[in-house]
Amino acid sequence: MPDPFFDDVTPRLGLPYVVAAQAQKHIPINESLARLDGLVQLAVESRVVSAQPVSPVAGGVWILPGGATGAAWTGQAAGTLMRFEAGAWEPLVPAEGVLAWLKDENQMVAFDGAAWVPLSATFRSLTAAQTPNLANTRLEILEQEVTLSGASTATGIAIPNRAIVLAVSTRTTVAVTGATAYNCGVSGDASKFGGSLGVAKNSSNIGVIGPTAYYADTPVLLTAVGANFTAGKVRVAIHLLRFDAPAAVA
């Protein structure tokens, strides 16, 4: 865990340096090894657990959501990595570009400097910075795991205004109960991206459509077939094209 006597650290990962003529060199070396053990090939237990675990696994890392609670978690900023070892917690501030595997979501996320986002959401063509005087077109994939309940459930992510949708794909990540199947679409067209889709774990569908433009932010809607949803989770991915206007003239 951090030692107040050693303040010289590397700029990105905060690994303590061993300074000249330093006594007890094993302390900063062991601290650096512990941080590397947590940050290299980073695998995170969860980013949605808000209550500090009572019996955390040794070496376990969590991404804190907003409003996290617990003796060590309270007051830490959302997005902070909290690592547990030897009976103590250590907060680690991620650097922009750090990647992490989410164990409970089975997906990769990246820290963009402000928040952890699905790695698929970072897929881009040329950026505006790379082509400062040109219009920009980019392929994006917006992805979310949705917990199902009731007659229908809308995604928290939305098809963006003035985007062209190429497909919406789904995978059942936790077996759906209550309903015998589900439809994937939007309000007013419940099965636009697929009808009577499978409720068993790992059932999947790729809802390819003719390129369709949307002129308002539009959530994807999962609608129960046969009866209301009582449980289950579905991962939804929206595959789309987005556009930027030419840069402003100085």
DAMOWO-V293986 format. One record per residue. PHI is phi in whole degrees, 0 to 359 (999 if undefined). PSI is psi in whole degrees, 0 to 359 (NA if undefined). BURIAL is + if it has 24 or more other C-alpha atoms within 12 Angstrom, else -. Layout:
# DAMOWO-V293986
PHI/PSI/BURIAL + PHI/PSI/BURIAL
This chain:
# DAMOWO-V293986
999/160/+ + 303/139/+ + 248/125/- + 296/346/- + 275/349/- + 238/106/+ + 252/347/- + 278/114/- + 226/161/- + 293/150/- + 289/331/- + 265/311/- + 258/355/+ + 67/35/+ + 275/127/+ + 295/136/+ + 278/152/+ + 268/119/- + 267/163/- + 301/138/- + 57/28/- + 282/135/- + 278/157/- + 51/53/- + 300/338/- + 295/337/- + 292/304/- + 293/328/+ + 296/313/+ + 295/324/- + 295/318/+ + 297/317/+ + 297/321/- + 295/318/+ + 292/319/+ + 298/322/- + 300/326/- + 276/327/+ + 264/332/+ + 281/132/- + 52/51/- + 300/123/+ + 237/118/+ + 257/139/+ + 294/315/+ + 192/159/+ + 241/6/+ + 245/349/- + 288/120/+ + 258/342/+ + 261/127/- + 307/124/+ + 300/143/+ + 284/320/- + 233/72/- + 289/151/- + 288/142/- + 298/130/- + 83/0/+ + 293/145/+ + 234/136/+ + 236/146/+ + 266/123/+ + 283/130/+ + 278/174/+ + 297/144/- + 72/27/- + 297/146/+ + 236/158/- + 129/158/- + 305/319/- + 265/337/+ + 272/329/+ + 301/134/- + 89/351/- + 281/146/+ + 289/145/+ + 302/138/+ + 96/346/+ + 295/142/+ + 273/129/+ + 246/119/+ + 250/138/+ + 245/130/+ + 200/143/- + 54/38/- + 80/9/- + 223/154/- + 257/144/+ + 231/123/+ + 280/137/+ + 234/124/+ + 273/119/+ + 287/146/+ + 273/152/+ + 302/133/- + 99/354/- + 293/137/+ + 253/147/+ + 216/142/+ + 268/125/+ + 269/113/+ + 295/321/- + 277/350/- + 245/350/+ + 54/49/- + 208/160/+ + 269/142/+ + 232/158/+ + 232/144/+ + 269/118/+ + 267/11/- + 103/342/- + 228/328/- + 208/162/+ + 270/124/+ + 234/152/+ + 304/139/+ + 303/325/+ + 298/333/+ + 285/350/+ + 266/357/+ + 292/126/- + 218/160/- + 271/207/- + 300/139/- + 270/167/- + 299/327/- + 293/327/- + 282/333/- + 231/68/- + 296/338/- + 251/10/- + 239/156/- + 295/159/- + 229/135/- + 238/136/- + 218/146/- + 269/132/+ + 229/153/+ + 233/115/+ + 260/130/+ + 223/142/+ + 203/143/+ + 267/127/+ + 248/130/+ + 271/125/+ + 269/142/+ + 199/152/+ + 72/202/- + 285/329/- + 201/157/+ + 224/129/+ + 266/148/+ + 287/152/+ + 285/332/- + 277/157/+ + 224/151/+ + 297/122/+ + 288/151/+ + 305/132/- + 66/32/- + 255/156/+ + 251/121/+ + 270/133/+ + 260/327/+ + 191/159/+ + 230/119/+ + 252/153/+ + 222/152/+ + 217/130/+ + 284/114/+ + 265/333/+ + 229/128/+ + 311/135/+ + 274/135/+ + 241/161/+ + 91/292/+ + 282/151/+ + 270/345/+ + 193/179/+ + 212/155/+ + 254/151/+ + 237/121/+ + 192/214/+ + 227/168/+ + 303/128/- + 92/348/- + 209/76/- + 295/336/+ + 244/27/+ + 304/323/+ + 253/8/+ + 149/139/+ + 238/150/+ + 52/52/+ + 279/158/+ + 289/142/+ + 261/349/+ + 287/151/- + 304/135/- + 76/5/- + 297/141/- + 218/163/+ + 207/142/+ + 246/102/- + 274/78/+ + 284/135/- + 228/165/- + 296/142/- + 312/122/- + 235/126/- + 273/143/- + 239/139/- + 244/17/- + 204/152/- + 301/125/- + 228/111/+ + 293/154/+ + 277/142/+ + 243/127/+ + 255/119/+ + 244/130/+ + 291/144/+ + 244/130/+ + 94/318/- + 192/170/- + 293/154/- + 293/137/+ + 247/339/+ + 190/171/+ + 123/159/+ + 224/143/+ + 227/132/+ + 269/128/+ + 246/133/+ + 235/125/+ + 258/119/+ + 258/119/+ + 211/167/+ + 248/138/+ + 235/159/+ + 224/145/+ + 244/145/+ + 287/162/- + 305/153/- + 298/152/- + 296/149/- + 271/130/- + 290/NA/-
